[in-house]
Structures are given as structure tokens and as C-alpha cells.
Amino acid sequence: MTASDDVGRVADAVKGNWVDRIAPPWLRPWLRLSRADRPAGTWLLLIPCLWGLTLAVAATGFRPSALWIAAGCAVGALLMRGAGCTWNDVTDRHIDGRVARTASRPIPSGQVTVRGALAWMAAQAAAAFLVLLTFPPAAVLLGVVALLPVAVYPFAKRFTWWPQLFLGVAFNWGALLAWTAHTGSLGAPAVLLYLAGIAWTLFYDTIYAYQDIEDDALIGVRSTARRFGGRPGPWLAAFAAAAVLLMAAAVLAALPLPRALVALGGPVALGVHLAWQLRRLDVGDPDRCLALFRSNRDAGLWVLPFSALAAAM
């Protein structure tokens, strides 16, 4: 990376990311606003969609439309994560400027104006809506309703110690939407999978929040990390156990026993990864917290081969 590439780089971006290396300089602030230089969040938004879709295919059978649902969810996750992050940065612009890790983001650093950010958010949301319109009506309705938790989430840290719960409500909506897009209606397995995703988000985003715990305390921003303090282990273990048990319940509710036994490998694999993260966690090491947070992409992906294999039976 050259010195010119480093201009405007966000502090917690992945080193050597494609935005900083090859994107046109005029486009970089907008891509950074959408977190394109930090792709972990896009994966964490997409993975619950893939959970819901693969479990639905295992439960009701494969149809070619499942391929478009997967592709549409991928494009939608990219666009809506970008729109949601833009909205988050607009609402948090005064807070971000006072936190070391976020002061370099495009709005507080002056790379993008608030008016420009709102226009960028609207463009991404409109493109995502066009993708959503290709899904069945019940899924379209769910996608529209999802805008409510997305809109509320940035304000949660101002009035509750549990903003990570609000993030979980927003980030795992894709489990409901993808299941409904494939099956035509919302079902109990999708709801259980959604709740598993919320527990998983409480786990990984609490770890993420420990990066900012000192700055958050100084400016009065709330988080589960501040709520749990230096002893998050029992809470994180409880969130991990809830994620695994709820996902197992979703599998058992969706599939007959032979296929369920195969698909249950997914929650087991998730549990193994979360236990590994707990063993490595050091809440006093921000770099370790960020690395473990990012590793949740792999934790979520570990689930998919088992539900896919069950679908192939």
C-alpha cells in the first residue's frame, strides 16, 4: 500500500483491503461509509439468510428458485449492510468523533457530508428494495418490516445497556426472510433459527464492544461490554449455549430424524467454534477482540455444510 492509498483509511479496516488498494480515490469514502473495507459485517448479515434457506431446502426440497434466493440475499446483504452502516454513521457522527477507533470514519473525518451520506444511504436501500421485489410477497413484507429494527438500532446505545440485542434483532432477520421466500410462509423452525442468531449476535458483538469500553465509559455510551465489565465469561457462555440449543431446536422442528441427525452437526460445529473463542478471549486486548469478532464469519459458515448435506439426502 502506498502513502496515497493510506489517505483516509479507517483505523479498524482490514489491512490491505481492496477499497484502499484498487478502488478509485473518489469512490473510497463512500465505500468506507458502507464498510466495504470491513467485510465481516456483510458476512454476519448474510449467514442467517443462508441458515434459513438451507434449512428450508432440507425441510421442503430443492427448487431452482433457491439459487436466486441465495444470490438475492447476498446482494441484499451487501446493499442493506451498507445502507444500515451509513445510517449508523449519520446518527453516531458526534459520538464517533470522540472515539479513537471510529474518529477516522468518513463523516467525522470530513470525507463525506451528512447530506451526501443520506443520499448514499437512500440509493443503497432503493437498490436493495428492487432486489427484494423479486421475492414472493410474504418475504417482501418481512423485508419491509425489517426496516424498523434497522432504523432503531443506532439509538439503542443511548437508552439501554443491551444495544447488542437490538443489533441481533436487525441482523438476523434474514433467517425469517429466506425461509419464507423458499417455503411461502413463516414457520416455527425459522423463528427458532432467528432466536439462535440473536443469541449468537449477543455473543460476538459483546466481544466487539470491548474494543471501545474505555471510550464508551467516558462519553456515556452503553453496551453489554460495559454492563458485564471484566467478567463476561458466564454471560458469553450463556449466549453461546442459547445459540446452539435454539439452532438444534430449529433443526428438530424442521426435519425428520434421519436428516435432523446430519443437520445437527451444524449447531455442534457452531458450539465448538464459540467455545474456542471463549478460551482465547482477552477483553483487555482490543486486537484480540477484533480478531475473534471477525472469526465469527467462519463460525457461522461451519453450520452450512451440515444443513446442505441434510438437504441432499
Secondary structure, 3 states (H helix, E strand, C coil): CCHHHHCCCCCCCCCCCHHHHHCCCCCHHHHHHCCCCCCHHHHHHHHHHHHHHHHHHHHHCCCCHHHHHHHHHHHHHHHHHHHHHHHHHHHCHHHHCCCCCCCCCCCCCCCCCHHHHHHHHHHHHHHHHHHHCCCCHHHHHHHHHCHHHHHHHHHHCCCCCCHHHHHHHHHCHHHHHHHHHHHCCCCHHHHHHHHHHHHHHHHHHHHHHHHHHHHHHHHCCCCHHHHHCCCCHHHHHHHHHHHHHHHHHHHHHHCCHHHHHHHCHHHHHHHHHHHHHHHHCCCCCHHHHHHHHHCHHHHHHCCHHHHHHHHHC
